């Protein structure tokens, strides 16, 4: 019995050593690995960088987690990632090896980890990104990252590379990240947006391209190779009504900014909040930082644990709250010219956007 245990232990140690060797070999084959973190816009930023560099002739391999996890191979073909169980950061290792087999020069990986200790392990032991990105610091994942923006910035700093470059999309916490970069021998580059919400994502893509000698003027043409993630913010015409899809915006600050940009004149508004049982923290954040600033006729709760969500909304001062058993019922109950969907895209909200995208019912 002891001999069997020793053989198994030796086999396990051998497998770990091979894994470490294979990962180092894969990592050495790339010109750069870009590890993209932040609260909002990670998937969009990955895809924008991919399009910009691919258009310039680089062999790029990109993996995003977005609404659905996918990887884009060096030929530009998008492939869904099938997971046998829950997401695991070890998935990044298999992506690096696949990218090596395809002869990629540049690898772009969206950060999978939320908890700061897992972000650090992913960056330092697995991905080893040298040109990394923090898109922004906003309220989300407060159970893992902390309740204040300062705590969230501290958590996100776990992906700062050693002796590399960090591209930052927002100015507010740039001095903080700049100081952390100095301590790690890295350079911090500010890439602020100059337009509507999300313009910092484009600025980051242009800055990374410029570092590789790509003319920023080529960026608009490169957008021909850009494919947005499913569920990206879009306004749908429903006849006498307009529906704004903010389900994937996730955090309250981004949702509020996009809502005001799309409906600048105000007017009567209905909000559809899609609730997830495993994300009560997001509802708490919307109750603090979104609903008090958005005058609306009513809030329709869709998704899981609807009665709990209604009770919390009432307690926070939202007077008219209705429940909808499914997305069709939610759209029927929304009787104002302007409608916006917020919170989460999983489940019923995903089915709603599929219907609006394809123009056909999704049973």
C-alpha positions as CSV (number, residue, x, y, z in Angstrom):
1,X,0.0,0.0,0.0
2,X,2.9,2.3,0.9
3,X,4.6,1.5,-2.4
4,X,1.4,2.4,-4.4
5,X,1.1,5.7,-2.5
6,X,4.7,6.6,-3.3
7,X,4.3,5.7,-6.9
8,X,1.2,7.9,-7.2
9,X,2.9,10.7,-5.3
10,X,5.9,10.5,-7.6
11,X,3.6,10.5,-10.7
12,X,1.8,13.6,-9.4
13,X,5.0,15.4,-8.8
14,X,6.2,14.4,-12.2
15,X,3.0,15.7,-13.8
16,X,3.4,19.1,-11.9
17,X,7.0,19.4,-13.1
18,X,6.0,18.7,-16.7
19,X,3.1,21.3,-16.4
20,X,5.6,23.9,-15.2
21,X,8.0,23.1,-18.0
22,X,5.3,23.1,-20.7
23,X,4.0,26.4,-19.5
24,X,7.5,28.0,-19.5
25,X,8.2,26.7,-22.9
26,X,4.9,28.1,-24.3
27,X,5.5,31.5,-22.6
28,X,9.0,31.9,-24.1
29,X,7.7,31.4,-27.6
30,X,5.6,34.6,-27.6
31,X,6.7,38.1,-28.3
32,X,4.2,39.5,-25.8
33,X,1.4,38.2,-23.5
34,X,-1.2,40.8,-22.7
35,X,-3.2,40.0,-19.6
36,X,-6.4,42.2,-19.5
37,X,-8.0,43.0,-16.1
38,X,-10.4,45.6,-14.7
39,X,-14.1,45.8,-13.8
40,X,-15.8,46.6,-17.1
41,X,-14.8,46.4,-20.7
42,X,-12.3,43.6,-20.5
43,X,-13.8,41.5,-23.3
44,X,-14.3,44.5,-25.5
45,X,-10.7,45.6,-24.9
46,X,-9.3,42.2,-25.7
47,X,-11.3,42.1,-29.0
48,X,-10.2,45.6,-30.0
49,X,-6.5,44.9,-29.4
50,X,-6.9,41.7,-31.3
51,X,-8.5,43.4,-34.3
52,X,-5.9,46.2,-34.3
53,X,-2.9,44.0,-34.2
54,X,-4.3,41.3,-36.5
55,X,-5.1,44.0,-39.1
56,X,-1.4,45.1,-38.8
57,X,-0.2,41.6,-39.7
58,X,0.7,40.1,-36.3
59,X,-0.2,36.5,-35.5
60,X,-2.6,37.0,-32.7
61,X,-4.3,34.5,-30.4
62,X,-7.0,35.9,-28.1
63,X,-9.1,34.3,-25.3
64,X,-12.1,36.1,-23.7
65,X,-14.6,35.1,-21.0
66,X,-17.4,37.7,-21.7
67,X,-21.0,36.5,-22.0
68,X,-19.6,33.2,-23.3
69,X,-16.0,32.0,-23.2
70,X,-14.3,31.9,-26.6
71,X,-10.9,31.9,-28.1
72,X,-10.0,33.5,-31.5
73,X,-7.3,31.5,-33.2
74,X,-4.4,32.9,-35.3
75,X,-6.5,32.6,-38.4
76,X,-9.2,34.8,-36.9
77,X,-11.7,32.0,-36.4
78,X,-13.8,32.2,-33.2
79,X,-14.3,29.0,-31.1
80,X,-16.5,28.5,-28.1
81,X,-14.8,27.0,-25.0
82,X,-16.6,24.0,-23.6
83,X,-16.2,23.6,-19.9
84,X,-16.9,20.3,-18.1
85,X,-17.5,22.1,-14.8
86,X,-17.0,25.5,-13.2
87,X,-14.6,28.0,-14.6
88,X,-11.0,27.4,-13.4
89,X,-7.9,29.6,-13.9
90,X,-6.0,26.6,-15.0
91,X,-7.8,27.0,-18.3
92,X,-5.3,29.8,-19.1
93,X,-2.5,27.2,-19.3
94,X,-4.3,25.2,-22.0
95,X,-4.8,28.4,-24.0
96,X,-1.1,29.3,-23.8
97,X,-0.2,25.9,-25.2
98,X,-2.8,26.1,-28.0
99,X,-1.4,29.5,-28.9
100,X,2.1,28.1,-29.0
101,X,1.0,25.3,-31.3
102,X,-0.5,27.8,-33.7
103,X,2.7,29.9,-33.8
104,X,1.2,33.0,-32.2
105,X,3.3,36.1,-31.7
106,X,1.0,38.0,-29.4
107,X,-1.4,36.3,-26.9
108,X,-4.2,38.3,-25.3
109,X,-5.9,36.7,-22.3
110,X,-8.8,38.1,-20.4
111,X,-8.2,37.7,-16.6
112,X,-10.4,35.0,-15.2
113,X,-9.7,35.5,-11.5
114,X,-11.7,37.8,-9.2
115,X,-10.1,37.2,-5.8
116,X,-6.8,39.1,-5.6
117,X,-4.8,36.1,-4.5
118,X,-6.1,34.2,-7.5
119,X,-5.3,37.1,-9.8
120,X,-1.8,37.1,-8.5
121,X,-1.3,33.4,-9.0
122,X,-2.8,33.7,-12.5
123,X,-0.4,36.5,-13.4
124,X,2.8,35.4,-11.7
125,X,2.6,31.6,-12.0
126,X,0.5,31.0,-15.2
127,X,0.0,33.8,-17.7
128,X,3.1,35.9,-16.9
129,X,1.8,38.8,-18.9
130,X,4.4,41.5,-19.7
131,X,2.1,44.1,-21.3
132,X,-1.0,44.1,-19.0
133,X,-4.1,46.2,-18.9
134,X,-6.4,47.5,-16.1
135,X,-9.4,49.0,-17.9
136,X,-11.0,50.7,-15.0
137,X,-11.9,50.6,-11.3
138,X,-15.6,50.5,-10.5
139,X,-18.0,48.9,-8.1
140,X,-18.4,45.1,-8.6
141,X,-17.4,41.8,-6.9
142,X,-17.3,43.5,-3.5
143,X,-17.4,40.3,-1.6
144,X,-14.1,39.3,-3.1
145,X,-12.4,42.6,-3.9
146,X,-13.7,44.9,-1.1
147,X,-16.5,47.5,-0.8
148,X,-14.5,50.7,-1.6
149,X,-13.0,51.7,-4.9
150,X,-9.6,51.9,-3.1
151,X,-9.9,48.3,-2.0
152,X,-11.0,47.2,-5.5
153,X,-8.0,49.1,-7.0
154,X,-5.7,47.3,-4.6
155,X,-7.2,43.9,-5.7
156,X,-6.7,44.7,-9.4
157,X,-3.1,45.7,-8.8
158,X,-2.3,42.0,-8.5
159,X,-1.9,41.8,-12.3
160,X,0.8,44.5,-12.5
161,X,3.7,42.8,-14.3
162,X,7.3,42.8,-13.2
163,X,9.6,44.7,-15.5
164,X,6.8,45.2,-18.0
165,X,4.2,47.8,-19.0
166,X,0.7,48.4,-17.5
167,X,-1.9,50.2,-19.7
168,X,-4.5,52.0,-17.6
169,X,-7.8,53.2,-19.0
170,X,-8.9,55.7,-16.3
171,X,-7.2,58.6,-14.7
172,X,-8.7,58.5,-11.2
173,X,-6.5,55.7,-9.9
174,X,-3.6,56.1,-12.3
175,X,-1.2,57.6,-9.7
176,X,-1.9,54.6,-7.4
177,X,-1.1,52.1,-10.2
178,X,1.9,54.2,-11.3
179,X,3.4,53.9,-7.8
180,X,2.8,50.2,-7.7
181,X,4.4,49.8,-11.2
182,X,7.6,51.7,-9.9
183,X,7.9,49.1,-7.1
184,X,7.8,46.3,-9.7
185,X,10.1,47.9,-12.2
186,X,7.3,48.5,-14.7
187,X,6.1,51.4,-16.7
188,X,2.5,52.7,-16.3
189,X,0.8,54.2,-19.4
190,X,-2.4,56.2,-19.1
191,X,-4.9,55.7,-22.0
192,X,-7.9,57.9,-21.2
193,X,-10.9,58.0,-23.5
194,X,-11.9,61.2,-25.2
195,X,-15.4,60.3,-26.2
196,X,-18.4,58.3,-24.9
197,X,-18.4,55.4,-22.5
198,X,-15.9,52.7,-23.6
199,X,-13.6,55.1,-25.6
200,X,-10.8,54.3,-23.1
201,X,-10.9,50.7,-24.5
202,X,-10.1,52.0,-27.9
203,X,-7.4,54.2,-26.5
204,X,-5.8,51.2,-24.9
205,X,-5.8,49.2,-28.1
206,X,-4.2,52.1,-30.0
207,X,-1.5,52.6,-27.4
208,X,-0.6,48.9,-27.5
209,X,-0.5,49.0,-31.2
210,X,1.7,52.1,-31.2
211,X,4.2,50.3,-29.0
212,X,4.5,47.7,-31.7
213,X,4.9,50.3,-34.5
214,X,1.3,50.3,-35.7
215,X,0.0,53.6,-36.9
216,X,-3.0,54.7,-34.8
217,X,-4.6,56.1,-38.0
218,X,-5.1,52.5,-39.1
219,X,-7.3,51.8,-36.1
220,X,-10.7,52.7,-37.8
221,X,-9.9,50.4,-40.8
222,X,-8.9,47.6,-38.4
223,X,-12.4,47.6,-36.9
224,X,-13.5,45.6,-40.0
225,X,-11.9,42.7,-38.1
226,X,-13.6,43.5,-34.8
227,X,-16.4,41.3,-33.7
228,X,-18.3,42.5,-30.6
229,X,-19.2,40.0,-27.8
230,X,-22.8,38.9,-27.6
231,X,-24.9,41.2,-25.6
232,X,-22.7,44.3,-25.9
233,X,-24.7,47.5,-25.2
234,X,-27.2,48.2,-28.0
235,X,-30.5,50.0,-28.4
236,X,-33.4,48.1,-30.0
237,X,-36.4,49.6,-31.8
238,X,-39.6,48.0,-30.5
239,X,-42.1,50.1,-32.5
240,X,-43.3,52.8,-30.2
241,X,-40.7,51.8,-27.6
242,X,-36.9,51.6,-27.4
243,X,-35.1,49.0,-25.4
244,X,-31.5,49.6,-24.2
245,X,-29.6,46.5,-23.4
246,X,-27.3,47.2,-20.4
247,X,-27.4,43.6,-19.0
248,X,-23.7,43.1,-19.8
249,X,-22.6,46.5,-18.4
250,X,-22.8,44.8,-15.0
251,X,-21.5,47.6,-12.7
252,X,-23.8,50.5,-11.7
253,X,-21.4,53.3,-12.8
254,X,-21.1,52.0,-16.4
255,X,-24.9,51.3,-16.6
256,X,-25.7,54.9,-15.4
257,X,-23.2,56.4,-17.8
258,X,-24.5,54.4,-20.8
259,X,-28.1,55.1,-19.8
260,X,-27.6,58.9,-19.7
261,X,-25.7,58.8,-23.0
262,X,-28.5,56.9,-24.8
263,X,-31.5,58.8,-23.3
264,X,-30.0,62.2,-22.6
265,X,-33.4,64.0,-22.7
266,X,-34.8,61.8,-19.9
267,X,-38.5,60.9,-20.3
268,X,-40.6,58.0,-18.9
269,X,-38.5,55.0,-18.2
270,X,-39.0,51.4,-17.1
271,X,-36.1,49.4,-15.8
272,X,-35.9,45.6,-16.1
273,X,-33.5,44.2,-13.5
274,X,-32.3,40.6,-14.2
275,X,-31.4,39.1,-10.8
276,X,-28.9,36.2,-10.2
277,X,-29.1,34.2,-7.0
278,X,-25.3,33.9,-6.9
279,X,-24.7,37.7,-7.4
280,X,-26.6,39.4,-4.5
281,X,-23.7,41.8,-4.2
282,X,-24.5,43.3,-7.6
283,X,-28.0,44.1,-6.5
284,X,-26.7,45.8,-3.4
285,X,-24.4,47.9,-5.5
286,X,-27.2,48.9,-7.9
287,X,-29.3,49.8,-4.8
288,X,-26.6,52.1,-3.6
289,X,-25.2,53.7,-6.8
290,X,-27.8,53.3,-9.6
291,X,-31.5,53.3,-8.6
292,X,-31.3,56.4,-6.4
293,X,-30.0,58.4,-9.4
294,X,-32.4,57.1,-12.0
295,X,-36.0,58.3,-12.0
296,X,-38.2,55.6,-13.5
297,X,-41.9,54.7,-13.5
298,X,-41.2,51.2,-12.3
299,X,-38.7,48.4,-11.9
300,X,-39.5,44.9,-13.3
301,X,-37.6,42.1,-11.6
302,X,-36.6,39.1,-13.9
303,X,-34.6,36.0,-13.2
304,X,-33.9,34.2,-9.9
305,X,-34.9,35.0,-6.3
306,X,-37.3,37.7,-7.5
307,X,-39.2,38.1,-4.2
308,X,-36.0,38.8,-2.3
309,X,-35.0,41.3,-5.0
310,X,-38.4,43.0,-4.7
311,X,-38.1,43.2,-1.0
312,X,-34.7,44.8,-1.1
313,X,-35.8,47.3,-3.8
314,X,-38.8,48.3,-1.7
315,X,-36.6,48.7,1.4
316,X,-34.3,50.9,-0.6
317,X,-37.2,53.2,-1.5
318,X,-38.2,52.0,-5.0
319,X,-42.0,52.3,-4.9
320,X,-43.3,50.4,-7.9
321,X,-41.7,47.0,-8.3
322,X,-43.3,44.2,-10.4
323,X,-42.2,40.6,-10.9
324,X,-42.0,38.9,-14.3
325,X,-41.9,35.1,-14.7
326,X,-40.0,35.3,-18.0
327,X,-38.6,37.8,-20.4
328,X,-41.7,38.0,-22.6
329,X,-43.8,39.0,-19.6
330,X,-41.2,41.6,-18.6
331,X,-41.4,43.2,-22.0
332,X,-45.2,43.2,-21.9
333,X,-45.2,44.9,-18.5
334,X,-42.9,47.6,-19.7
335,X,-45.3,50.3,-20.9
336,X,-43.1,53.4,-21.2
337,X,-41.4,54.7,-24.4
338,X,-38.0,53.9,-22.9
339,X,-36.9,50.6,-21.4
340,X,-33.5,49.6,-20.1
341,X,-32.3,46.1,-19.0
342,X,-29.7,46.1,-16.2
343,X,-27.9,43.8,-13.7
344,X,-26.9,40.5,-15.3
345,X,-27.2,38.9,-18.7
346,X,-27.3,35.2,-17.6
347,X,-30.6,33.3,-18.0
348,X,-33.8,35.1,-19.0
349,X,-31.9,38.2,-20.1
350,X,-29.7,36.2,-22.4
351,X,-32.8,34.7,-24.0
352,X,-34.4,38.2,-24.4
353,X,-31.3,39.5,-26.2
354,X,-31.2,36.4,-28.4
355,X,-34.8,37.1,-29.4
356,X,-34.1,40.8,-30.1
357,X,-31.0,39.9,-32.1
358,X,-32.5,37.2,-34.2
359,X,-36.1,38.3,-34.3
360,X,-37.3,34.9,-33.3
361,X,-38.6,33.4,-30.1
362,X,-36.2,31.4,-28.0
363,X,-38.0,28.8,-26.0
